[in-house]
């Protein structure tokens, strides 16, 4: 990616140099003040092709300059990345504003911590995501240390059929027994081995769910509809991996750890 960016930057530099050279070469000549010569009538600006620029020579000049000053390319790269991040941040603000209820208050999302907390953090997760499994400790520590924190768990199964089936069981269990969803979530995400439909059902039954009722709930058409909405929302927020978070008006990508999330939560509190 960086190599492609640097090559692209070089091409842009060459193009700008060619354009500038062509403009200067094609500029009209005006008589100086105080001379007896009449001012020449401005002629149409010549094109780059009319000046017969030696492209190879110009490219060589640009190449020599960039080889002697390679930090220019890094500066351009940094500026481009900063611009893209700011554009993405502004886009996220619009999505979060327009889809606020879907992000923070979906009926299909489990909630741990204080359900009436002043600050909400939303986690997009997959039950078979190794990083999510490690990040569960961050969630537990944050909700324990901050009694004002509302932690929303948004099912985002992207790691294959097992993940999707496990999440169907999870959402069905949440519809049945929302008061025990936190226990279910911790047991399935924090368990050893791969999460599957079978392992999810086993945990649900151990928490008191009736199997017949659970399997009936798993066929509820609102569950795939909820998945579809979450995938669409993730696409709008440029979320392609797990875990990812929404904290206040900010989207946070990756398992960055408890300390980073705590900083984001404090920033969200300050913005209230």
Wavefront OBJ file of the C-alpha trace (Angstrom):
o trace
v 0.000 0.000 0.000
v 2.760 2.443 0.965
v 4.724 1.528 -2.183
v 1.674 2.228 -4.322
v 1.134 5.531 -2.541
v 4.727 6.590 -3.089
v 4.560 5.674 -6.766
v 1.337 7.581 -7.109
v 2.860 10.587 -5.374
v 5.779 10.510 -7.785
v 3.399 10.458 -10.721
v 1.509 13.436 -9.341
v 4.759 15.331 -8.833
v 5.744 14.693 -12.426
v 2.349 15.756 -13.716
v 2.414 18.995 -11.733
v 5.912 19.749 -12.905
v 4.897 19.151 -16.514
v 1.840 21.347 -16.103
v 3.800 24.146 -14.498
v 6.481 23.960 -17.186
v 3.893 24.060 -19.933
v 2.130 27.048 -18.374
v 5.333 29.061 -18.131
v 6.395 28.124 -21.650
v 3.021 29.124 -23.027
v 2.578 32.416 -21.139
v 2.050 35.529 -23.335
v 4.805 38.189 -23.524
v 3.895 41.724 -22.444
v 5.966 44.815 -23.318
v 7.737 46.422 -20.361
v 6.633 49.855 -19.174
v 8.660 52.749 -20.584
v 9.602 51.077 -23.847
v 8.547 52.352 -27.243
v 7.460 48.942 -28.370
v 3.681 48.466 -28.479
v 2.301 45.808 -26.215
v 1.908 42.528 -27.960
v -1.553 41.087 -28.285
v -1.922 38.175 -25.870
v -1.728 34.883 -27.683
v -3.593 31.748 -26.659
v -1.743 29.776 -24.035
v 0.189 26.945 -25.610
v -0.477 23.403 -24.590
v 2.159 21.163 -23.075
v 2.361 19.321 -26.374
v 3.142 22.587 -28.246
v 6.218 23.259 -26.078
v 7.748 19.901 -27.010
v 8.764 19.134 -23.439
v 11.251 16.344 -23.054
v 9.216 14.132 -20.720
v 12.142 11.855 -19.959
v 14.259 14.826 -18.909
v 11.527 16.228 -16.641
v 10.910 12.836 -15.053
v 14.643 12.524 -14.461
v 14.693 15.871 -12.666
v 11.775 14.879 -10.483
v 13.354 11.494 -9.769
v 16.668 13.059 -8.753
v 14.865 15.510 -6.485
v 12.852 12.799 -4.770
v 15.917 10.599 -4.313
v 17.729 13.487 -2.661
v 14.648 14.478 -0.621
v 12.731 11.227 0.085
v 11.193 12.769 3.195
v 8.894 14.716 0.860
v 7.074 11.505 0.004
v 6.672 10.649 3.684
v 5.303 14.126 4.360
v 2.794 13.710 1.535
v 1.843 10.267 2.829
v 1.332 11.575 6.371
v -0.745 14.485 5.088
v -2.892 12.143 2.988
v -3.480 9.776 5.907
v -4.406 12.665 8.188
v -6.828 14.001 5.591
v -8.429 10.582 5.098
v -8.813 10.088 8.861
v -10.500 13.446 9.240
v -12.831 12.745 6.332
v -13.681 9.377 7.888
v -14.284 10.967 11.301
v -16.704 13.474 9.793
v -18.489 10.680 7.897
v -18.796 8.671 11.114
v -20.379 11.625 12.882
v -23.107 11.710 10.257
v -23.776 7.966 10.444
v -23.847 7.952 14.256
v -26.259 10.873 14.273
v -28.593 9.316 11.699
v -28.496 5.780 13.138
v -28.265 6.630 16.829
v -31.074 4.343 17.989
v -29.887 1.435 15.879
v -26.358 1.762 17.244
v -27.090 2.359 20.910
v -30.611 1.056 21.507
v -31.302 -1.938 19.285
v -33.709 -4.388 20.913
v -31.513 -7.268 19.745
v -28.360 -6.100 21.520
v -27.400 -7.371 24.937
v -26.484 -4.827 27.602
v -24.091 -5.303 30.514
v -22.991 -2.841 33.136
v -25.457 -0.110 34.065
v -28.455 -0.247 31.679
v -29.122 3.402 32.531
v -25.499 4.536 32.404
v -24.690 8.034 31.182
v -22.063 6.816 28.726
v -22.529 3.935 26.287
v -19.850 1.924 24.526
v -20.950 -0.441 21.756
v -18.832 -3.442 20.813
v -19.136 -5.197 17.446
v -17.899 -8.741 18.083
v -17.732 -12.286 16.739
v -17.835 -15.272 19.084
v -14.911 -16.868 17.242
v -12.725 -13.785 17.188
v -9.548 -14.407 19.196
v -9.079 -10.696 19.840
v -12.672 -10.459 21.091
v -12.003 -13.340 23.477
v -9.085 -11.435 24.963
v -11.015 -8.163 24.970
v -13.775 -9.634 27.135
v -11.561 -8.901 30.143
v -11.510 -5.231 29.117
v -15.310 -5.150 29.094
v -15.531 -6.830 32.481
v -12.950 -4.532 34.050
v -14.498 -1.363 32.609
v -18.026 -2.172 33.722
v -16.764 -3.136 37.179
v -14.731 0.043 37.674
v -17.252 2.461 36.170
v -20.793 2.223 37.619
v -21.969 4.793 35.076
v -20.988 2.733 32.034
v -23.516 1.058 29.766
v -21.864 -1.611 27.588
v -23.800 -2.726 24.506
v -22.927 -6.024 22.810
v -23.681 -6.042 19.088
v -23.614 -9.399 17.306
v -21.415 -9.128 14.193
v -20.675 -12.680 13.003
v -18.194 -12.417 10.150
v -15.945 -15.434 10.696
v -17.939 -18.129 8.983
v -21.036 -20.306 9.415
v -20.166 -21.406 12.971
v -20.070 -17.805 14.112
v -23.386 -17.045 12.416
v -25.122 -20.055 13.965
v -23.710 -19.310 17.403
v -24.988 -15.745 17.127
v -28.449 -16.964 16.122
v -28.567 -18.983 19.349
v -27.244 -15.989 21.254
v -29.909 -13.649 19.913
v -32.647 -16.219 20.506
v -31.475 -16.638 24.089
v -31.467 -12.861 24.525
v -35.080 -12.704 23.353
v -35.993 -15.376 25.887
v -33.880 -14.505 28.910
v -32.345 -11.028 28.598
v -31.606 -10.932 32.323
v -29.116 -13.801 31.904
v -27.619 -12.666 28.611
v -24.455 -11.340 30.251
v -23.756 -14.770 31.756
v -24.408 -16.448 28.415
v -22.132 -14.018 26.579
v -19.262 -14.420 29.025
v -19.540 -18.217 28.959
v -19.611 -18.513 25.159
v -17.055 -15.844 24.293
v -14.814 -16.730 27.211
v -14.986 -20.475 26.623
v -12.320 -22.709 25.142
v -12.553 -23.950 21.589
v -14.660 -22.816 18.690
v -18.129 -21.391 19.272
v -20.771 -23.329 17.352
v -24.520 -23.777 17.423
v -24.094 -26.829 19.628
v -21.834 -25.145 22.183
v -24.116 -22.100 22.293
v -27.210 -24.257 22.866
v -25.418 -26.192 25.605
v -24.630 -22.975 27.471
v -28.178 -21.668 26.988
v -29.659 -24.849 28.447
v -27.245 -24.730 31.394
v -28.629 -21.281 32.198
v -32.194 -22.551 32.298
v -33.455 -22.104 28.739
v -36.075 -24.530 27.469
v -34.643 -26.253 24.390
v -37.895 -26.430 22.421
v -38.619 -22.766 23.043
v -35.028 -21.819 22.228
v -35.070 -23.654 18.902
v -38.378 -22.018 18.025
v -36.906 -18.590 18.784
v -33.896 -19.394 16.584
v -36.300 -19.417 13.609
v -37.621 -15.949 14.374
v -37.378 -13.981 11.073
v -36.447 -10.836 12.973
v -33.022 -12.345 13.772
v -31.664 -12.409 10.178
v -33.235 -8.980 9.675
v -31.258 -7.706 12.649
v -28.051 -9.215 11.217
v -28.694 -7.504 7.898
v -29.118 -4.138 9.600
v -25.922 -4.643 11.592
v -23.909 -5.545 8.480
v -25.247 -2.454 6.725
v -24.425 -0.294 9.731
v -20.906 -1.721 9.963
v -20.380 -0.985 6.281
v -21.414 2.642 6.782
v -19.033 2.928 9.726
v -16.191 1.270 7.752
v -16.075 -1.562 10.307
v -14.559 -4.659 8.700
v -13.100 -6.475 11.700
v -13.729 -7.359 15.304
v -13.670 -6.108 17.909
v -14.677 -2.591 16.903
v -16.350 -0.045 19.136
v -18.499 3.035 19.039
v -17.838 5.328 21.999
v -19.813 8.543 21.983
v -19.250 9.999 18.527
v -16.119 8.018 17.768
v -15.497 4.675 16.079
v -12.585 2.723 17.533
v -11.065 -0.145 15.562
v -9.349 -3.151 17.108
v -8.564 -4.558 20.529
v -6.649 -1.557 21.813
v -6.883 -2.484 25.460
v -8.625 -1.307 28.601
v -6.577 1.864 29.035
v -7.323 3.179 25.548
v -11.025 2.402 25.868
v -11.099 4.096 29.271
v -9.632 7.238 27.691
v -12.272 7.173 24.966
v -15.011 6.752 27.582
v -13.706 9.717 29.581
v -13.629 11.808 26.409
v -17.233 10.835 25.704
v -18.218 11.834 29.243
v -16.527 15.193 28.835
v -18.526 15.812 25.653
v -21.892 15.289 27.385
l 1 2 3 4 5 6 7 8 9 10 11 12 13 14 15 16 17 18 19 20 21 22 23 24 25 26 27 28 29 30 31 32 33 34 35 36 37 38 39 40 41 42 43 44 45 46 47 48 49 50 51 52 53 54 55 56 57 58 59 60 61 62 63 64 65 66 67 68 69 70 71 72 73 74 75 76 77 78 79 80 81 82 83 84 85 86 87 88 89 90 91 92 93 94 95 96 97 98 99 100 101 102 103 104 105 106 107 108 109 110 111 112 113 114 115 116 117 118 119 120 121 122 123 124 125 126 127 128 129 130 131 132 133 134 135 136 137 138 139 140 141 142 143 144 145 146 147 148 149 150 151 152 153 154 155 156 157 158 159 160 161 162 163 164 165 166 167 168 169 170 171 172 173 174 175 176 177 178 179 180 181 182 183 184 185 186 187 188 189 190 191 192 193 194 195 196 197 198 199 200 201 202 203 204 205 206 207 208 209 210 211 212 213 214 215 216 217 218 219 220 221 222 223 224 225 226 227 228 229 230 231 232 233 234 235 236 237 238 239 240 241 242 243 244 245 246 247 248 249 250 251 252 253 254 255 256 257 258 259 260 261 262 263 264 265 266 267 268 269 270 271 272
